Amino acid sequence: MANGRIDRRDLGFVAAEINGEQATVPCLFGQLGDPPLTGAVTLEIFLLAVDPVERRLVSVEGLLL
């Protein structure tokens, strides 16, 4: 955690869909009542970025190496 605390969570993969696009993404499973969050890896997989002014997701160009 940002405060240095270590917290163990289960890791798996889940099917996700954003704006009609589907992908399998890694998922850290929270505890009951934790809010769902979309992380940076999921945004990268979908080639999306956050527009904080308009409070929306925007497409970005991707580069395959």
C-alpha positions in Angstrom: 0.0 0.0 0.0 1.1 3.6 -0.3 1.6 3.8 3.4 3.9 0.8 3.4 1.4 -1.7 4.7 1.3 -5.1 3.1 -2.1 -6.5 2.2 -2.5 -9.9 0.6 -5.2 -10.4 -2.0 -6.2 -13.1 -4.4 -5.2 -12.6 -8.0 -7.0 -13.9 -11.1 -8.1 -13.1 -14.5 -11.6 -11.9 -15.5 -13.4 -11.0 -18.7 -14.0 -7.3 -19.0 -15.9 -5.2 -21.4 -15.6 -1.4 -21.9 -17.4 0.5 -24.7 -18.2 -2.8 -26.5 -14.6 -4.0 -26.5 -13.8 -7.3 -24.6 -10.5 -8.5 -23.1 -9.2 -10.7 -20.4 -7.6 -8.6 -17.6 -5.8 -9.3 -14.3 -7.9 -8.8 -11.2 -7.1 -8.4 -7.6 -10.1 -9.5 -5.5 -11.1 -7.2 -2.7 -13.0 -7.8 0.4 -16.8 -7.7 0.6 -17.9 -4.1 0.4 -14.7 -2.8 -1.3 -15.6 -0.5 -4.3 -14.8 -1.9 -7.7 -11.8 -0.1 -9.4 -10.5 0.0 -12.9 -6.7 0.0 -12.7 -3.9 1.2 -14.9 -3.2 -2.2 -16.4 -6.8 -2.6 -17.6 -6.8 0.9 -19.1 -3.5 0.0 -20.9 -5.0 -3.2 -22.3 -8.0 -1.3 -23.7 -5.8 1.6 -24.9 -7.6 4.1 -22.8 -6.6 7.1 -20.7 -8.5 9.2 -18.1 -9.6 12.7 -19.1 -9.9 14.2 -15.6 -11.5 17.5 -16.8 -14.3 15.9 -18.7 -14.4 12.9 -16.3 -14.3 10.3 -19.1 -12.1 7.7 -20.7 -10.5 8.6 -24.0 -8.8 6.4 -26.6 -5.0 6.6 -27.0 -2.7 5.2 -29.7 -1.0 1.9 -29.0 2.3 0.6 -30.1 2.9 -3.1 -30.5 6.6 -4.1 -30.1 
